[in-house]
Amino acid sequence: MNLAQLLPLDESFLLLFRFDNPLESSVEFMKIWREYDTDGSGFIEADELKVNLLREAKRETIDEDKLIEYTDTLLQIFDANKDGKLQLSEMAK
């Protein structure tokens, strides 16, 4: 399984990470953001990203090494300031 196979499992995940059509409203974006920002910090930390990747892949078995690889890849793509977490400003462009 590769990253492209994992990500299409949930439409909201695709929308959040801009792999699909742009969101229709900022309200929709924030609803999805809050779902993934489980601790309410305003950031999606690597651990939150891993948990959500596992949740999205509930029909698949993912080993820990692949999960780390997927998480790292998403952070490399979107974490513009390289602080190890996703910020609204990085995702809302």
DSSP file (Angstrom, degrees, kcal/mol; ACC not computed):
  #  RESIDUE AA STRUCTURE BP1 BP2  ACC     N-H-->O    O-->H-N    N-H-->O    O-->H-N    TCO  KAPPA ALPHA  PHI   PSI    X-CA   Y-CA   Z-CA
    1    1 A M              0   0    0      0, 0.0     2,-0.2     0, 0.0     3,-0.0   0.000 360.0 360.0 360.0 139.1    0.0    0.0    0.0
    2    2 A N    >>  -     0   0    0      1,-0.1     4,-1.8    68,-0.0     3,-0.7  -0.692 360.0 -93.8-117.7 176.4    1.3    3.5   -0.8
    3    3 A L  H 3> S+     0   0    0      1,-0.3     4,-2.5    -2,-0.2    -1,-0.1   0.879 122.8  55.4 -57.6 -41.7    0.3    6.9    0.4
    4    4 A A  H 34 S+     0   0    0      1,-0.2    -1,-0.3     2,-0.2     0, 0.0   0.834 108.8  48.6 -63.1 -32.0   -2.0    7.5   -2.6
    5    5 A Q  H <4 S+     0   0    0     -3,-0.7    -1,-0.2     2,-0.1    -2,-0.2   0.845 113.1  47.4 -75.3 -33.6   -3.9    4.3   -1.7
    6    6 A L  H >< S+     0   0    0     -4,-1.8     3,-1.4     1,-0.2    -2,-0.2   0.934 105.7  56.4 -73.1 -46.7   -4.3    5.2    1.9
    7    7 A L  G >< S+     0   0    0     -4,-2.5     3,-1.2     1,-0.3     7,-0.2   0.801  91.8  67.0 -63.6 -34.4   -5.5    8.8    1.5
    8    8 A P  G 3  S+     0   0    0      0, 0.0    -1,-0.3     0, 0.0    -2,-0.1   0.468  75.6  93.3 -69.1   5.4   -8.6    8.2   -0.7
    9    9 A L  G <  S+     0   0    0     -3,-1.4     2,-0.4     1,-0.2    -2,-0.1   0.760  90.1  32.4 -69.4 -24.2  -10.3    6.4    2.2
   10   10 A D    <>  -     0   0    0     -3,-1.2     4,-1.9     1,-0.1     3,-0.3  -0.978  64.0-150.4-141.3 125.2  -12.1    9.5    3.5
   11   11 A E  H  > S+     0   0    0     -2,-0.4     4,-2.5     1,-0.2     5,-0.2   0.874  99.5  54.4 -61.4 -39.5  -13.4   12.5    1.6
   12   12 A S  H  > S+     0   0    0      1,-0.2     4,-2.6     2,-0.2    -1,-0.2   0.870 106.5  52.5 -65.2 -34.3  -12.9   14.9    4.5
   13   13 A F  H  > S+     0   0    0     -3,-0.3     4,-2.1     2,-0.2    -1,-0.2   0.927 109.6  49.0 -64.8 -44.1   -9.3   13.9    4.8
   14   14 A L  H  <>S+     0   0    0     -4,-1.9     5,-2.2     1,-0.2     6,-0.6   0.915 112.0  48.9 -60.3 -43.0   -8.8   14.6    1.1
   15   15 A L  H ><5S+     0   0    0     -4,-2.5     3,-1.4     1,-0.2     8,-0.2   0.922 109.2  52.1 -63.8 -44.0  -10.5   17.9    1.5
   16   16 A L  H 3<5S+     0   0    0     -4,-2.6    -1,-0.2     1,-0.3    -2,-0.2   0.903 114.0  42.7 -59.5 -42.4   -8.4   18.9    4.5
   17   17 A F  T 3<5S-     0   0    0     -4,-2.1    -1,-0.3    -5,-0.2    -2,-0.2   0.169 111.1-118.3 -96.7  18.9   -5.1   18.1    2.7
   18   18 A R  T < 5S+     0   0    0     -3,-1.4    -3,-0.2     1,-0.1    -4,-0.1   0.741  74.9 128.1  58.5  30.4   -6.1   19.7   -0.6
   19   19 A F  S   <S+     0   0    0     -5,-2.2     2,-0.2    -6,-0.2    -4,-0.2   0.405  74.4  32.6 -91.8   3.1   -5.9   16.5   -2.7
   20   20 A D  S    S-     0   0    0     -6,-0.6     3,-0.1     1,-0.3    -9,-0.0  -0.512 114.0 -34.3-135.2-160.8   -9.4   17.1   -4.0
   21   21 A N  S    S-     0   0    0     -2,-0.2    -1,-0.3     1,-0.1    -3,-0.1  -0.286  74.8 -92.9 -62.3 150.0  -11.6   20.1   -4.9
   22   22 A P        -     0   0    0      0, 0.0    -1,-0.1     0, 0.0    -6,-0.1  -0.270  50.1 -93.3 -61.2 152.4  -11.2   23.2   -2.7
   23   23 A L        -     0   0    0     -8,-0.2     3,-0.1     1,-0.1    -7,-0.0  -0.332  25.4-132.5 -65.6 149.5  -13.5   23.5    0.2
   24   24 A E  S    S+     0   0    0      1,-0.2     2,-0.3    -3,-0.1    -1,-0.1   0.756  82.0   7.2 -76.9 -24.1  -16.7   25.5   -0.3
   25   25 A S     >  -     0   0    0      1,-0.1     4,-1.9     0, 0.0    -1,-0.2  -0.990  65.8-117.2-154.4 159.9  -16.4   27.5    2.8
   26   26 A S  H  > S+     0   0    0     -2,-0.3     4,-2.6     1,-0.2     5,-0.2   0.796 115.2  60.6 -68.0 -27.6  -14.1   28.4    5.7
   27   27 A V  H  > S+     0   0    0      2,-0.2     4,-2.1     1,-0.2    -1,-0.2   0.920 105.0  47.5 -64.4 -43.2  -16.7   26.9    8.0
   28   28 A E  H  > S+     0   0    0      2,-0.2     4,-2.0     1,-0.2    -2,-0.2   0.916 111.7  50.8 -62.5 -43.7  -16.4   23.5    6.3
   29   29 A F  H  X S+     0   0    0     -4,-1.9     4,-2.8     1,-0.2    -2,-0.2   0.931 110.9  48.1 -59.3 -46.7  -12.6   23.8    6.5
   30   30 A M  H  X S+     0   0    0     -4,-2.6     4,-2.7     2,-0.2    -1,-0.2   0.859 107.7  55.4 -66.1 -35.7  -12.7   24.5   10.3
   31   31 A K  H  X S+     0   0    0     -4,-2.1     4,-1.3     2,-0.2    -1,-0.2   0.936 112.8  42.1 -60.8 -46.0  -15.1   21.7   10.9
   32   32 A I  H  X S+     0   0    0     -4,-2.0     4,-1.5     2,-0.2    -2,-0.2   0.912 112.9  54.2 -67.2 -42.6  -12.7   19.2    9.3
   33   33 A W  H  X S+     0   0    0     -4,-2.8     4,-2.5     1,-0.2     3,-0.4   0.933 107.1  50.1 -57.2 -47.9   -9.7   20.9   11.0
   34   34 A R  H  < S+     0   0    0     -4,-2.7    -1,-0.2     1,-0.2    -2,-0.2   0.830 105.4  58.3 -62.5 -31.8  -11.3   20.5   14.5
   35   35 A E  H  < S+     0   0    0     -4,-1.3    -1,-0.2    -5,-0.2    -2,-0.2   0.886 114.6  36.2 -63.6 -38.3  -12.0   16.8   13.8
   36   36 A Y  H  < S+     0   0    0     -4,-1.5     2,-1.7    -3,-0.4    -2,-0.2   0.754 103.7  71.8 -88.3 -26.3   -8.3   16.2   13.2
   37   37 A D    ><  +     0   0    0     -4,-2.5     3,-1.5    -5,-0.2    -1,-0.2  -0.589  65.2 171.4 -86.3  75.1   -7.0   18.6   15.8
   38   38 A T  T 3  S+     0   0    0     -2,-1.7    -1,-0.2     1,-0.3     6,-0.1   0.742  70.9  48.1 -66.2 -26.1   -8.1   16.2   18.6
   39   39 A D  T 3  S-     0   0    0      4,-0.3    -1,-0.3    -3,-0.2    -2,-0.1   0.470 104.7-125.5 -94.2  -0.3   -6.4   18.1   21.5
   40   40 A G    <   +     0   0    0     -3,-1.5    -2,-0.1    -6,-0.2     4,-0.1   0.716  67.6 134.0  69.6  21.3   -7.8   21.5   20.4
   41   41 A S  S    S-     0   0    0      2,-0.4     3,-0.1     1,-0.1    -1,-0.1   0.651  76.0-112.9 -77.3 -15.4   -4.3   23.1   20.3
   42   42 A G  S    S+     0   0    0      1,-0.4    46,-0.6    -5,-0.1     2,-0.3   0.383  91.8  83.7  93.6  -3.1   -4.8   24.7   16.9
   43   43 A F  E    S-A   87   0A   0     44,-0.1     2,-0.7    45,-0.1    -1,-0.4  -0.898  74.8-133.1-126.1 155.6   -2.2   22.4   15.4
   44   44 A I  E     -A   86   0A   0     42,-2.2    42,-2.5    -2,-0.3    -7,-0.1  -0.914  33.4-158.6-107.9 101.7   -2.3   18.9   14.0
   45   45 A E  E  >  -A   85   0A   0     -2,-0.7     4,-2.4    40,-0.2     3,-0.3  -0.294  31.0-101.9 -76.3 164.1    0.7   17.3   15.6
   46   46 A A  H  > S+     0   0    0     38,-1.0     4,-2.5     1,-0.2     5,-0.2   0.877 122.6  52.8 -54.5 -42.3    2.4   14.2   14.2
   47   47 A D  H  > S+     0   0    0      1,-0.2     4,-2.3     2,-0.2    -1,-0.2   0.894 109.5  48.4 -64.1 -39.0    0.7   11.9   16.8
   48   48 A E  H  > S+     0   0    0     -3,-0.3     4,-2.3     2,-0.2    -1,-0.2   0.895 110.6  51.8 -65.8 -39.2   -2.7   13.3   15.9
   49   49 A L  H  X S+     0   0    0     -4,-2.4     4,-2.5     2,-0.2    -2,-0.2   0.919 109.6  49.5 -62.6 -43.8   -1.9   12.8   12.2
   50   50 A K  H  X S+     0   0    0     -4,-2.5     4,-2.6     2,-0.2    -2,-0.2   0.933 110.5  49.9 -60.2 -47.2   -1.0    9.1   12.9
   51   51 A V  H  X S+     0   0    0     -4,-2.3     4,-2.3     1,-0.2    -1,-0.2   0.912 113.3  46.4 -59.0 -43.5   -4.2    8.5   14.8
   52   52 A N  H  X S+     0   0    0     -4,-2.3     4,-2.6     2,-0.2    -1,-0.2   0.860 109.6  53.2 -70.9 -35.1   -6.3    9.9   12.0
   53   53 A L  H  X S+     0   0    0     -4,-2.5     4,-1.7     2,-0.2    -2,-0.2   0.926 110.9  47.8 -62.4 -43.2   -4.4    8.0    9.4
   54   54 A L  H  < S+     0   0    0     -4,-2.6    -2,-0.2     2,-0.2    -1,-0.2   0.916 112.2  49.4 -62.0 -42.7   -5.1    4.8   11.3
   55   55 A R  H >< S+     0   0    0     -4,-2.3     3,-1.3     1,-0.2    -2,-0.2   0.915 111.4  48.5 -62.9 -43.3   -8.7    5.8   11.7
   56   56 A E  H 3< S+     0   0    0     -4,-2.6     3,-0.3     1,-0.3    -1,-0.2   0.804 112.3  49.8 -66.9 -28.9   -9.1    6.5    8.0
   57   57 A A  T ><  +     0   0    0     -4,-1.7     3,-3.2     1,-0.2    -1,-0.3   0.050  69.2 131.4 -97.4  25.0   -7.4    3.2    7.1
   58   58 A K  T <  S+     0   0    0     -3,-1.3    -1,-0.2     1,-0.3    -2,-0.1   0.714  71.7  54.4 -55.5 -22.1   -9.7    1.1    9.4
   59   59 A R  T 3  S+     0   0    0     -3,-0.3     2,-0.3    -4,-0.1    -1,-0.3   0.562 107.8  60.1 -86.4  -8.0  -10.3   -1.3    6.5
   60   60 A E  S <  S-     0   0    0     -3,-3.2     2,-0.6    -6,-0.2    -3,-0.0  -0.831  79.6-125.6-119.2 154.8   -6.6   -1.8    6.0
   61   61 A T        -     0   0    0     -2,-0.3     2,-0.5     2,-0.0    -3,-0.1  -0.899  29.2-173.4 -98.4 125.3   -3.8   -3.1    8.1
   62   62 A I        -     0   0    0     -2,-0.6     2,-0.1    -8,-0.0    -5,-0.0  -0.975  16.8-136.7-121.1 126.8   -0.9   -0.7    8.3
   63   63 A D     >  -     0   0    0     -2,-0.5     4,-2.3     1,-0.1     3,-0.4  -0.452  28.1-108.8 -79.4 160.3    2.4   -1.5   10.0
   64   64 A E  H  > S+     0   0    0      1,-0.2     4,-2.4     2,-0.2     5,-0.2   0.844 116.6  55.5 -58.1 -39.0    4.0    1.0   12.2
   65   65 A D  H  > S+     0   0    0      1,-0.2     4,-2.1     2,-0.2    -1,-0.2   0.909 110.0  45.6 -62.9 -41.9    6.9    1.7    9.8
   66   66 A K  H  > S+     0   0    0     -3,-0.4     4,-2.9     2,-0.2     5,-0.2   0.895 110.8  53.7 -67.4 -39.6    4.4    2.6    7.0
   67   67 A L  H  X S+     0   0    0     -4,-2.3     4,-2.4     1,-0.2    -2,-0.2   0.918 110.2  46.9 -60.8 -43.8    2.3    4.7    9.3
   68   68 A I  H  X S+     0   0    0     -4,-2.4     4,-2.9     2,-0.2    -1,-0.2   0.904 111.9  51.6 -63.2 -41.9    5.4    6.7   10.3
   69   69 A E  H  X S+     0   0    0     -4,-2.1     4,-2.4     2,-0.2    -2,-0.2   0.927 111.2  46.4 -61.6 -45.8    6.4    7.0    6.6
   70   70 A Y  H  X S+     0   0    0     -4,-2.9     4,-2.4     2,-0.2    -2,-0.2   0.921 114.0  48.5 -62.8 -44.6    2.9    8.3    5.6
   71   71 A T  H  X S+     0   0    0     -4,-2.4     4,-2.3    -5,-0.2    -2,-0.2   0.941 112.6  47.7 -61.3 -48.1    2.9   10.8    8.5
   72   72 A D  H  X S+     0   0    0     -4,-2.9     4,-2.6     1,-0.2    -1,-0.2   0.887 110.5  52.7 -60.7 -39.9    6.4   12.0    7.7
   73   73 A T  H  X S+     0   0    0     -4,-2.4     4,-2.1     2,-0.2    -1,-0.2   0.928 109.5  47.8 -63.5 -45.6    5.5   12.4    4.0
   74   74 A L  H  X S+     0   0    0     -4,-2.4     4,-2.4     1,-0.2     5,-0.3   0.901 112.9  49.1 -62.7 -40.1    2.4   14.5    4.8
   75   75 A L  H  X S+     0   0    0     -4,-2.3     4,-2.6     1,-0.2    -1,-0.2   0.900 109.6  52.0 -65.9 -39.6    4.5   16.7    7.2
   76   76 A Q  H  < S+     0   0    0     -4,-2.6    -1,-0.2     1,-0.2    -2,-0.2   0.881 113.9  44.7 -62.6 -36.9    7.2   17.1    4.5
   77   77 A I  H  < S+     0   0    0     -4,-2.1    -2,-0.2    -5,-0.2    -1,-0.2   0.921 130.3  18.2 -72.2 -44.7    4.6   18.2    2.0
   78   78 A F  H  < S+     0   0    0     -4,-2.4     2,-1.9    -5,-0.2     9,-0.2   0.667  94.4  92.8-109.0 -19.7    2.6   20.6    4.2
   79   79 A D    ><  +     0   0    0     -4,-2.6     3,-1.4    -5,-0.3     5,-0.1  -0.534  49.0 175.8 -81.9  81.8    4.7   21.6    7.2
   80   80 A A  T 3  S+     0   0    0     -2,-1.9    -1,-0.2     1,-0.3     6,-0.1   0.831  77.3  42.2 -59.6 -37.8    6.2   24.8    5.7
   81   81 A N  T 3  S-     0   0    0      4,-0.2    -1,-0.3    -3,-0.2    -2,-0.1   0.413 103.6-129.7 -94.0   4.0    8.0   25.9    8.8
   82   82 A K    <   +     0   0    0     -3,-1.4    -2,-0.1    -7,-0.2     4,-0.1   0.836  62.5 137.1  56.5  39.9    9.2   22.4    9.6
   83   83 A D  S    S-     0   0    0      2,-0.4    -1,-0.1     0, 0.0     3,-0.1   0.371  75.7-107.6 -95.6   5.1    8.1   22.5   13.3
   84   84 A G  S    S+     0   0    0      1,-0.2   -38,-1.0    -5,-0.1     2,-0.3   0.607  91.1  77.7  83.4  11.8    6.6   19.0   13.1
   85   85 A K  E    S-A   45   0A   0    -40,-0.2     2,-0.4   -10,-0.1    -2,-0.4  -0.990  77.6-114.0-149.3 156.0    3.0   20.0   13.1
   86   86 A L  E     -A   44   0A   0    -42,-2.5   -42,-2.2    -2,-0.3     2,-0.3  -0.756  28.8-161.5 -93.6 135.4    0.4   21.4   10.7
   87   87 A Q  E >>  -A   43   0A   0     -2,-0.4     4,-1.5    -9,-0.2     3,-0.6  -0.791  30.6-115.2-111.5 156.2   -0.9   24.9   11.2
   88   88 A L  H 3> S+     0   0    0    -46,-0.6     4,-2.3    -2,-0.3     3,-0.4   0.907 116.6  56.1 -54.2 -43.4   -4.1   26.4    9.8
   89   89 A S  H 34 S+     0   0    0      1,-0.2    -1,-0.2     2,-0.2     4,-0.1   0.815 106.7  50.0 -63.2 -29.6   -2.0   28.9    7.9
   90   90 A E  H <4 S+     0   0    0     -3,-0.6     3,-0.3     1,-0.2    -1,-0.2   0.800 118.1  38.5 -76.1 -28.8    0.0   26.1    6.2
   91   91 A M  H  < S+     0   0    0     -4,-1.5    -2,-0.2    -3,-0.4    -1,-0.2   0.692 105.0  64.8 -95.4 -21.3   -3.2   24.3    5.2
   92   92 A A     <        0   0    0     -4,-2.3    -1,-0.2     1,-0.2    -2,-0.1   0.324 360.0 360.0 -90.4   8.9   -5.5   27.2    4.2
   93   93 A K              0   0    0     -3,-0.3    -1,-0.2    -4,-0.1    -2,-0.1   0.486 360.0 360.0 -74.9 360.0   -3.4   28.4    1.2
